[in-house]
């Protein structure tokens, strides 16, 4: 009878050991996955710091300006602006003197857009720049109010 109890006890102990081993392996796998997710998040955060986000928009209606602004955390280097060509497209003043330029985070450049009845009220511009993530090009459709 003592042998049976000892055998059952040994079986229970062996089963507990197997369960402990399986749980430990699962915990290790979960910790490794969490570490990989955290590392990926840190890498994304570092990458985001190297990206600039340059936008083009129109300013106030009574004194229209085309505004280039860097909304990203990184410097936008060599910012260029190409205005759609064609009849009735407004002539943006000061582009050749000011561009290409580097835009710091939250920095903006404004260019006067003379308005008269003969110009188109909607036109396209392409903005190009370089940052830590490489070269970028964005198309914007602007409306003069």
N, C-alpha and C positions, 0 to 999 in steps of 0.2 A: 504494500500500500504506500509506503514511503517512497518507493521508486516511481510509482505512478504520479504522485504529487510533485516529486522532483522533476520528472519528465514534463509535466504540464507547466511547472514554473519555468523550466528551461525553454520550453516552446514559447511561452508568453514573453519571456525576456528576449528571445531571438526575434519575435515578431515586433516588439517595441524597438529593438535595435534597427530592424529593417525600415520601420516607419520613420524613425529619427533620421536615418540616412537619406531617405527619399525627401523628407521635409527640408533637410539641410541643403540638398542639391537644388530643390525648387527655390529656396531663399537665395542661394547663390546666383541662380539664373535671373531671378527678379532683380537682385542688386546690380548685376551686370547690365541688364536692360535699362534700369534707372540711370546708371552711370553713363551709358551710351546716349540716352535721351538728354541728360544734362550737358554732356559734352557737345552734342549737336546744337543745343540751345545756345551755349556759349559761343560756338563757332558762328551761328547765325547773327548773334548780337555783335560780334566783332566785324563780320562782313557788312552789317547794316551801317556801322560807323564809317565805312569806306565809300558809301554811296551818296551821291548828291542827287537832288531831285529838282531840276530846273523847269519852271513853268513860264508860259507867256500869257498875259492877260491884258485887258484894256482897263485903264484907270477911269477917272471921273468923266462924265459925259460933257461937261461944259469946257473942259480943258483936256482933251483926249491925249493920253500917253499910253504907249505900249510898254508894259512893265515885264522885265525878266526878273525872276526871283528864285533863289536857291532855298528850297524848303528842307533839304536833306542835311544831315550832320557833317558831311564831308565837303571839301572844297571842290567846286566844279571848275575844272581847268580848261582854258581855251574855248570859252563859250562863244558860239557863233549863232547868228540869226539870219535865215534866208527868208525873204518876203516873196510871196507868190508874184510872179510876173504877169503883166497883162494890162489892157486898157482899164482905166478907172480904178486901178488899185492904188490905195493911198501911198504916198512916199513917206516912209518913216525917216525922220531926220536924226543925224548924228551916229548912224550905225558904223560907217567906215572909220570914224574917228575913235569910237569907244570899243569896238570889237575887233578881234577876239579879246576876251578879258577873263580873269579868274574871279569867280563869285564865292565868297565865304558863306558859311551857313547863315541863313536868314538875311543875306545881303541882296539888294535889288538894284537894278539899273532901269531908268525910265527914259524913253525916247518920245519926243513930241510927234504927233501925227496930225498934220494940218487937215482940216475938214472943210469941205465945201459940198455943194449940191451935186457936183459932177462925179464924185468918187463913189465907189462901191461901199456899202455899209458892212459887208461881210467879206473877209479875206483870210487866207491861210498863211501861216508862218511855220518854218521848221527850225527847231532849236537843236544844236549839237554841242556836246561837251564830253570831257573825259574825267573820270574819277578813279578811285581805287579798284572798281569793278570793271573798268574798261571804257570803251567808247559807247556813247548813247546818242540817239536821235529821236526826237518827239515832234509830232505834227499837232498844231493847234489851229482851230478855226476861231477867229476873233470877230466880234461884232462891235461896230461903232454905234453907240446909242445917240 
